[in-house]
Amino acid sequence: QLQLQGSGSGVLKPSQTLTLTCVVSGDSVSASAYSWNWIRQPPGKGLEWIGYIHLRGTTYYNPSLQSRVTIILDRSKNRLSLRLTSVTAADTAVYYCARGVDRTGYSRYYLDSWGQGAQVTVSS
Amino acid sequence: EIVMTQSPATLSVSPGERATLSCRASQSITSNLAWYQQKPGQAPRLLIYGASTRATGIPARFSGSGSGTEFTLTISSLQSEDFAVYYCQQYNNWPPLFTFGRGTKLEIK
């Protein structure tokens, strides 16, 4: 069974850099059929897709965050990481990693397995 | 950006009854739609992908339908564990920009 274990920065001050890591067990981040995604959920609100990375190193980001976000795949440690710079209070959220699966053959990924989430709070 | 609109925002239904949740896309997404269930303090769980295919381990009382811009999630006979928030998500955009609806909270009547 796939498990995604997220960890990283809990409380940040404005302008700092958020760094989160998601360790994948039960599957390989090198499997070409998947994308590896980050999604966030502000308190009491809905879900926002941040971006994904594919085995080939291709990344796609939400345009609203593109200038501040980087997703990295570490195949040797079977994990993915999220880096978000210049955080503000608006970045306070639970951050999830999730595996994307493509059944269409056209890189259209739905999210079939999610990590448990990591709470990040930005406060001065 | 494709905007996903879910209705109603809150749905009150008695256990054993049927619940029907709606999701509308601002433009056609063919069948590239997923439904997720989220309970308090938990990560979302995939229920349906491809608009109508149940994910592994999802009970048959959950069914999805629709294509293009109009989609429905139906729960045929509500169990106590089904009361949660449900989100729809499109994954048709290219370049990728996955978007979610704001959710429907299914509560006990």
Chai-1 contact restraints between the chains, C-beta under 6 A:
chainA,res_idxA,chainB,res_idxB,connection_type,confidence,min_distance_angstrom,max_distance_angstrom,comment,restraint_id
A,G46,B,F100,contact,1.0,0.0,6.0,A-B,restraint_1
A,G46,B,R102,contact,1.0,0.0,6.0,A-B,restraint_2
A,G46,B,G103,contact,1.0,0.0,6.0,A-B,restraint_3
A,L47,B,F100,contact,1.0,0.0,6.0,A-B,restraint_4
A,W49,B,F98,contact,1.0,0.0,6.0,A-B,restraint_5
A,Y60,B,P95,contact,1.0,0.0,6.0,A-B,restraint_6
A,Y60,B,P96,contact,1.0,0.0,6.0,A-B,restraint_7
A,Y96,B,A43,contact,1.0,0.0,6.0,A-B,restraint_8
A,R108,B,N32,contact,1.0,0.0,6.0,A-B,restraint_9
A,R108,B,Y91,contact,1.0,0.0,6.0,A-B,restraint_10
A,Y109,B,Y91,contact,1.0,0.0,6.0,A-B,restraint_11
A,Y110,B,A34,contact,1.0,0.0,6.0,A-B,restraint_12
A,Y110,B,Y49,contact,1.0,0.0,6.0,A-B,restraint_13
A,Y110,B,Y91,contact,1.0,0.0,6.0,A-B,restraint_14
A,D112,B,L46,contact,1.0,0.0,6.0,A-B,restraint_15
A,W114,B,A43,contact,1.0,0.0,6.0,A-B,restraint_16
A,W114,B,P44,contact,1.0,0.0,6.0,A-B,restraint_17
A,Q116,B,A43,contact,1.0,0.0,6.0,A-B,restraint_18
A,G117,B,A43,contact,1.0,0.0,6.0,A-B,restraint_19
